[in-house]
Amino acid sequence: MARFSAENEAVAREIVARYPVTKSATIPLCHLAQQQDGHLTTEAMAHVAELVGATEAEILGTASFYEMFRRHEVGTYCINVCTSISCFLRGSDELLEHAEETLGVKAGGTTDDGLFTLEGWECIAACTAAPALQVNYRYLHDVTPESFDTLVDDLRAGRRGDDIPPHGTLGRVRQQIPAQRVCGPADPARNVEPGWLGAAVPALDDGGRATPKPPPPPTDDKGAVS
């Protein structure tokens, strides 16, 4: 499945409706597409472009900037072993080598059954609990070869489904906004006072530039308007 399913397209349109500028929904829709297929397909990016009124190149430019978006197939579980200095000093290189032996693939590879993708990864910001790794961006700390093997056994047996969902699942609780409270699309070049959430915004000319406010009227030395 490449484009959004009918069910996910309905979710996507609900997400788009939250934003005054439809392009602001780009990243949430990319996450939704990755959750659907496990990675972000070219066809899904084209569908996102249609929904937010952008070009396919703009969607690709956004998705390629963020490492959380995978534009190629990966395993059900992406295991990222941190290889930065704090983890390295506590044996992450040996841990990564052990992971390669356990899974039977080199870093960057995916197991034949499609279950695991193994990667060496730059700092994952868990230096105080080194060596650390992530599985589908869920953290595990103070990992030993023994605890790694237990992790793999549990994932193969489906015993970690409560805390480690398949790759692409960002969260399991989706925000719902009542239809009467969604922001909806708006032309940012045509803002009028009062602004969004009641804040005053400057009036814009036809070129999208803020028009200068007129100077205040002159006053005398007591502050009265003259």
Phi, psi and omega in degrees: 000128187246305176282173178297140169293167179301320180294315181287332175295323177296318177297317181300317181292326176294321178295315180302323184293347180284341192251139176290334176242118190299329180297340179296343180274003186303307184294314176303323180288325176296319176297319179297318179295320179292325176295324181294315189248354182088344173205172186261109184276161176299319180294322178295320178296325176296320179293318177300317179302317179298318186288330183255000178072037179242173174273159177298326179296323178294321178293317177298319179300321178289311185295325182285346179282329187257127183289346179287344178267123178256124182259020174215161182296139175228173179291168175302326178237120174265117180257116181250108179270122181292133180241011180283177199302314183297315179290322178301316181294342179250020168096021182292333178294319175293324179295317179296319178297319177296320179297320178298319179292318182296316184271343179077023177222154173279159176305131185100352182258169179235138181296155184301330180278000178074013185273322187234136165246129183250135180217143164277141191225146174287176191317129177252015173063043175229042189298328182285352181235032181290151354282143186235160174212168174238143169240113185052041177068017170259132189278143167229135188244159177049049186281133175247164175305322181292315180291331175296315180297322177296319178301312181297316178300318181294319180294319178298324183272358179075025183269001181243020183297336182289329184242348179228094178282169177302156183302139179104342180278107182283313179209161183252355176246113183263131179297137176239128179243125179304145184305325183285354181248358179290151182287313181079163183292146177211149178274112183296343179276359182234030177296142176228155178286148352286153184280188181301134182061025174087357181278138179289138178235152182290146173288146182245145176276184184296339178270006179081014181260146179292132178278136183294145176284147177293150180294152179293154179294150179294149178232160175274187185291350177260004178088002179279144178292128182269000000 
